[in-house]
Amino acid sequence: MKITFVKHSCYTVETENYYLVFDYIGENLNIPKDKKSVFFVSHRHADHFSSKIFDYDADMYVISDDVNLSRGNNIVIMGPDEEIHSLGLTIITHGSTDEGVSFYVKADGEGIIHSGDLNYWMWDHYTKSDILEMDRWFKSEVDKFKDYDTSVVFMLVDPRLKKYYDLTADYFLQQINAKHFFPMHMWKDFDISKRLKEKYQHRYPHKEIHIVQGDGEVFEIDS
């Protein structure tokens, strides 16, 4: 499996028969002509969605229902907690603690979670009540993924949350039995992925926390 960190929260995943693109907002993509291409949009925010996705003649677009688009021949609109089977893919959505959806995709036997903006948000202005509600909300959504056969997780590691940057990663690592964990939503603070690995890798010797050093980085991984 070939994984590319394009930028911000955009990753591409290339399997034997598919080229999957999550939360694309720009940069060149070299889509193989012999593979089915599918774009996923977790929600409408400008750092997760761009109409540039339609510059590519993809086989399918799977788009959160908070984006103002109509269904088409190759456009599938999905809300939280839905499941479809199309082009040989299994696609399941769950909720977000912001807007839109989070994704689970099964392609060529590989299970992939892209969390969109499903994040353990912990802002300075939060009250005790806000914190309790976020804890309940975030964990209840992540727990929906627990029983899925998962190889790869793309999860938020946001430096704006300061000392709480790792809350999301901590819970995903605890609850999801996957081999590969990739940070995203880093706002180009790539050193944060190194800090994450240094803090957690020793706790999970059978899971690989990947360090991202910059836009366009490519990872060749075994599931």
N, C-alpha and C positions, 0 to 999 in steps of 0.2 A: 504494500500500500504506500502511495506517495502522497504526502501531505505538504501543502505550501501555506505559510503564513503570508497572506497578501498585504494586509494592513488592518490595523485597529481590531475589528471583530470578524474580519473576513478571512476565512480559511477555504482552501480547496482540498478535496479528497479525491484521489484517483485510484479506482479499483480496476479489476480486470475488464469490466464492461461499462463502467460509469465514470463520469467526471462531475462531481458535486461541488457546487459553489454556495457558500453560506455568507449572507449579509455583505454582498459586494457593493462597494462605493467608489470604485475606480481602480486604475492600473490595468496593464495589459494582461490578458489571459491567453494562454496557448492551449486551446481546447482541442484535444485529439479528434480527428474526423471519424475515427473508427469506434468512438465510444458515445454512449448516450449522455447528453449534458442536461443537468437539472440545476436550476437556481432556486435557493431558499431565501425568503425574506422574513425575519422574525418579527419586525414591526416597522412603523413608519418613520422613526427618527432618522435624521439625515446622516447620522454616523452608522446606520445599519441598512438604509435603503437608498438607492439611486435609480432613477429611470434608465440609467446607462445599461442596466441589465438587458434591456430590450434591444440594445445594439447588437447583441449576440442572438443568433438564431438557435435558441436552445430547444431541446425536445420538450421540456416542461418547466414551468415556473410555479413554485409552491409558495404562496404569499399569505401572510397573516391578514385576517379580516379587518384589522384597523387601518390598513392601507386602502386608500380610496381608488380601487380598481374593480373592474367588472370581470366576471369569468369569461374565458375564451376557450378556443379549441385546445390550447396548450397552457392555459392559466387555471390553476386550482387555488381556490380561496379556502383557508382553514382557520377555524377558531380553536380555542383551547379544548383539550380532551376529545380530539377527533382522531380517526384512523382511516387511512386509505391504502389501497394496493394498486399501484399503477406503474407501468414500464418495468415490471419485475421488482419494484421497490416496495417495502413496507415503510410507511411514513406515519408517525404518531406525534400528535402535538399535546403539550401540557401548558400550563399557565406561566405567567411571568409576574414578578413583583414590581414591574413597571408597566409597559404596554406590550400587547401582542402575545406571542407564543414562544415556547421553547420546543426544540425538535428532537425526536429520535428517528433515525433512518437506518434501515437494514438494507445493505447493498452487497451482493456477492458474499453473503455470510458474515459481513462485518457490521457490527452495531455501532452507531455514531450518535453521540449527544452533542448538540450545539445549543447552549443555554440561552441565546439571545440576550435579553436583559433580565433573566432570572438571576437575581443577585441578592445577597444579604446586605442590603443598603443600611448604612449606619452613619447618618449625618449628624453634625454637631448640634443641630437644633432639635433633634428627636427627644421627645419626652419619654418617661418610663413606659407609659402606655403605648407609644409608638414603637418602642423597642420590643416590647412583648408581642405586639401584633406582627411586627416584621419577622421575629423569630418563628412564630407559629406559621405564618404565611409561607415564608421561604422554605422551611423544612418540609411542610406538607406537600409542596410542589416537587421538590427534589425526591422525596420518598416515592413518588409515583414511578420513578425510573428504576427503582431498586431491583426489581425482578427481571429486567430486560437483559438480554445477552449483549453486552457492550464491550467494544474494543477500545474506543477512543472517546474522550470527553474534552470538549472545548468549554472553558469556564472563565468567568470574569475575575480579573485581578486588577482592581481599580485603585491607582495611587491617590486619587482624590479623597478616598476614605481614610487616608493616613494610617494609623496603627491598626485599623480594622480592615485593611486591604485584603487580608487572607481569610476572612470568615467564610466566604463562599467556597474557596478551594478546600479549606479544612473540612467542611461538611461533605462536599462531593467525594473527597478522598476517603472519608469514613464510610460513606453509604454506598458508593457505586463500585462494583467489582469489575473494573476495567484495567487494562494494562498500561494505557497511555493517557496522560493528562497534559493538556496544552493550555497555557494562559492566553487571555485575550482582553481587549478593552483597556490596554495599558497606557494609552495616550502617549505613546513613544517613550515611556519610561521603561526601557527594556531591562534595566538592572533589577527591576522588581521581580522578574521571573527567576533571576539568579538567587535573590533573597528567599523566594518561595521554596525553591529546591533545597537550599541550605537548611531551611527551617524544618521541612517535612520529609525529605527523601529517606532519612534514616528510619522513620516510623513506618514506612511502607516499602520494604525491600523488594517486593514483588510487583510494585507499580512504578512506572517511569514518569517522573515529572520533568517535562522538557523545558529547557531554557531557550527563549527566543531572543536572538541578538539584533534582529532588524527586519524591516519589510522585505518580502520576497524570499525569505529563508525556506529552504526545502528540507524535508525530513523523509527518509526512506525507512519505514518501520515494518516489523513483523507483528502480526496480530497475536 
